[in-house]
Amino acid sequence: MLLVTVGISGSGKNRLKDFLDQYFSSKGIAFTNVEPDAIRRKMWGDVNEQKNGHLVFKKAGEQIIKGIIENKIVFFNATNTNWSRLKAFVEENTDYTQKVIYIFMMDSLNFNICKQRVNDDIKSNIDRSRVPDDIIYRQYQNFQTCFRNAKDDHEAEIYEYDGQYHKLILYIEKLI
């Protein structure tokens, strides 16, 4: 199973990843996180290094395929706000038998909350992307279009995540 987050910076993707990792580990269910920021950190030593994105996503695709082959729940944790590119990336790195759930981080609809979370993390020296406010705003605008496009795509399995972990867990467990 592939879980794909769709959300802007500060929308809670990392908090969700940490919760799901802890939850599935406690249940003995194999779980892996694929995160372009972690790949950037490993390749260039800096999560903010945005060059060579094609290499980062090539590596992310390889990690997704590896996790699927190993029969793990794979969590693709990235700022995804372009539906056509995201769907093409997922289709390129899965096959038609693989269950894919697109988890839309609904906090992405509140620009001010997301912006404040990013700024608070940076002030607290948390190792995260230092995303400028204008970029977060652009992500916010793109998210709205992405969400509408995804809702119009009747082939995609969409989950609107509202911060309630237990509801998402029940949804995922029905599909495992």
Secondary structure, 3 states (H helix, E strand, C coil): CEEEEECCCCCCHHHHHHHHHHHHHHCCCCEEEECHHHHHHHHHCCCCCCCCHHHHHHHHHHHHHHHHHCCCEEEECCCCCCHHHHHHHHHHCCCCCCCEEEEEEHHHHCHHHHHHHHHHHHHCCCCCCCCCHHHHHHHHHHHHHHHHHHHHCCCCEEEEECCCHHHHHHHHHHHC
